[in-house]
Structure formats: C-alpha cells, structure tokens
C-alpha cells in the first residue's frame, strides 16, 4: 500500500504544463466555436417582429476557423505537454477576441453580410439598418466569452512558462 518511489509523479511536474488551464483553453475554443453558429445580430422591427442573422453569414466563419485551430493547439498541448502549442494558440485566440469585439461594437456587420448575400445593394442596406434597431445577438456574446476564456488560459500558461 506504499507508493513506489521510482514511479514518476503525476500532474504538472511531469511535463511542466498544468493541464487545468489547457483544458480551459479547449473549453473556451469550443464555446467560441458554438457561438459562431448562433445569431450575431438582431434587427428589431417593433411591431413587425425581429429578425436575426447567423454568425455564419458574416464573420462567424472566421471565428469558426480560429476556434478549430485554437482547440487543436490546446489539444496538442494537452497531449504533448509542450508550451509551444500554448504560445501559438494565443494567435487564433486573439483573432477570436478581435472579431467578437468588432461585432459587439458594430452589431450590424452580420446583418449587412446577410442582406448582401440576399442581393441587396449597399444604399438599400444602409437605409434598412438606419430604420431599425440593430443589436448584437447571443452568438457574439458566446463567442466573446469563449475567446476570453481561451485567450486567458493561453496567457496564463504563457506567463507561467516564462517564469519556469
């Protein structure tokens, strides 16, 4: 019932990379991935009702790609326990954050892309978007949350690696 003193220690001491934050990075990337498919902008037409535009009609495609890359890099870091994958994961995680912030600040981006896909000209789109209240949809918030978790986990691990 005694532990074998020659057995390698389990946990972060073995590879120097704590697995909890790595898992948090994967979870953050997956959350952002899910957010890519949700509504990114909502046009409120008052009594006419509301209409939402999916992230996949606009910048959600970029966050989908960045989230897949970030999740893959965090997954590689989990399996190999190498800091390099975590450091590289900061790039797609930052892309996630930048795109989410852009769409939060300008919620009409997804609606504009959706209307352009339907063949509307720029002047008509401007007129329509000016006439109605456009707000960020739930997908932007979900993507923003996932990006913050992934970037935070990556930054935490990068700082920790630098101290080691």
C-alpha positions in Angstrom: 0.0 0.0 0.0 3.0 2.3 -0.3 3.7 4.4 -3.3 6.6 3.2 -5.5 9.3 5.9 -5.0 10.6 5.2 -8.5 7.2 5.9 -10.1 7.0 9.3 -12.0 5.0 12.0 -10.3 1.6 12.7 -11.8 0.4 16.1 -12.7 2.1 19.2 -14.0 5.5 18.4 -12.5 5.9 15.6 -15.1 5.8 17.8 -18.1 5.7 21.3 -16.5 2.4 22.2 -18.1 -0.6 22.3 -15.8 -3.5 20.5 -17.5 -6.4 22.5 -15.9 -5.7 25.7 -17.8 -5.0 23.7 -21.0 -8.5 22.1 -20.6 -9.9 25.6 -20.0 -8.4 26.7 -23.3 -10.0 23.8 -25.2 -13.4 24.6 -23.5 -13.1 28.3 -24.4 -12.3 27.5 -28.0 -15.3 25.1 -28.2 -17.6 27.7 -26.6 -16.4 30.2 -29.3 -17.0 27.6 -32.0 -20.6 27.1 -30.8 -21.1 30.9 -30.8 -20.0 31.0 -34.4 -23.3 29.3 -35.4 -25.6 31.4 -33.2 -27.3 34.7 -34.0 -24.8 37.5 -34.3 -27.2 40.4 -34.9 -30.8 41.0 -34.3 -32.9 43.6 -36.1 -35.8 44.7 -34.0 -38.7 45.9 -36.2 -41.0 46.8 -33.4 -44.5 45.5 -34.2 -43.1 43.9 -37.3 -41.1 41.5 -35.2 -37.4 40.8 -35.1 -35.0 39.0 -37.5 -31.6 37.5 -36.6 -28.6 36.9 -38.7 -26.4 33.9 -38.0 -22.7 34.4 -37.5 -22.0 32.1 -40.4 -23.5 34.8 -42.7 -20.6 37.0 -41.8 -17.6 36.9 -39.6 -18.6 33.7 -37.8 -16.8 31.7 -40.5 -13.5 33.3 -39.3 -14.2 32.6 -35.7 -15.2 29.0 -36.6 -11.8 28.5 -38.3 -9.9 30.3 -35.5 -11.7 28.3 -32.8 -10.9 25.0 -34.5 -7.3 26.0 -34.8 -7.1 27.1 -31.1 -8.9 24.0 -29.9 -6.4 21.8 -31.9 -3.4 23.7 -30.5 -4.7 23.4 -26.9 -5.4 19.7 -27.6 -1.9 19.2 -28.9 -0.6 21.0 -25.8 -2.6 18.6 -23.6 -1.3 15.5 -25.3 2.3 16.6 -25.6 2.6 18.9 -22.6 4.7 21.3 -24.8 4.4 25.0 -24.2 5.0 25.9 -27.8 1.4 24.8 -28.7 0.0 27.0 -26.0 2.1 30.0 -27.2 0.9 29.5 -30.8 -2.7 29.2 -29.5 -2.6 32.8 -28.5 -2.8 33.9 -32.2 -6.1 32.2 -33.1 -7.5 33.1 -29.6 -6.6 36.8 -30.2 -8.3 36.6 -33.6 -11.4 35.2 -31.9 -11.4 38.1 -29.4 -10.8 40.8 -32.1 -13.6 39.5 -34.4 -16.0 39.2 -31.4 -15.2 42.7 -30.2 -15.7 44.1 -33.7 -19.1 42.5 -34.0 -20.0 43.6 -30.5 -19.1 47.2 -31.3 -20.7 47.1 -34.7 -23.6 44.7 -34.5 -24.9 45.4 -38.0 -21.9 43.6 -39.5 -23.7 40.2 -39.7 -27.0 41.7 -40.8 -25.2 43.6 -43.5 -23.5 40.4 -44.7 -26.8 38.6 -44.7 -28.5 41.3 -46.7 -25.6 41.4 -49.2 -26.0 37.6 -49.6 -29.6 38.2 -50.5 -28.6 40.6 -53.3 -29.5 43.9 -51.6 -27.5 46.9 -52.7 -25.4 49.0 -50.3 -27.8 52.0 -50.3 -30.8 49.8 -49.5 -28.9 48.1 -46.7 -27.9 51.4 -45.2 -31.5 52.7 -45.4 -32.9 49.5 -43.8 -30.3 49.3 -41.0 -30.9 53.0 -40.2 -34.6 52.5 -39.9 -34.4 49.7 -37.4 -32.7 49.0 -34.1 -29.8 46.5 -34.6 -28.2 44.8 -31.6 -25.6 42.2 -31.0 -27.0 38.7 -30.9 -26.3 35.9 -28.4 -23.7 34.4 -30.7 -21.4 37.4 -30.3 -21.6 37.2 -26.5 -21.0 33.4 -26.5 -18.0 33.9 -28.9 -16.7 36.7 -26.8 -16.9 34.6 -23.7 -15.1 31.7 -25.4 -12.4 33.9 -26.8 -11.8 35.4 -23.3 -11.5 32.0 -21.7 -9.2 30.7 -24.4 -7.0 33.8 -24.5 -6.9 34.0 -20.7 -5.9 30.3 -20.4 -3.2 30.7 -23.1 -1.9 33.9 -21.5 -1.8 32.3 -18.0 0.2 29.4 -19.4 2.5 31.6 -21.4 3.3 33.7 -18.3 3.8 30.5 -16.3 6.1 29.1 -18.9 8.2 32.2 -18.9 8.7 32.0 -15.2 9.8 28.4 -15.4 
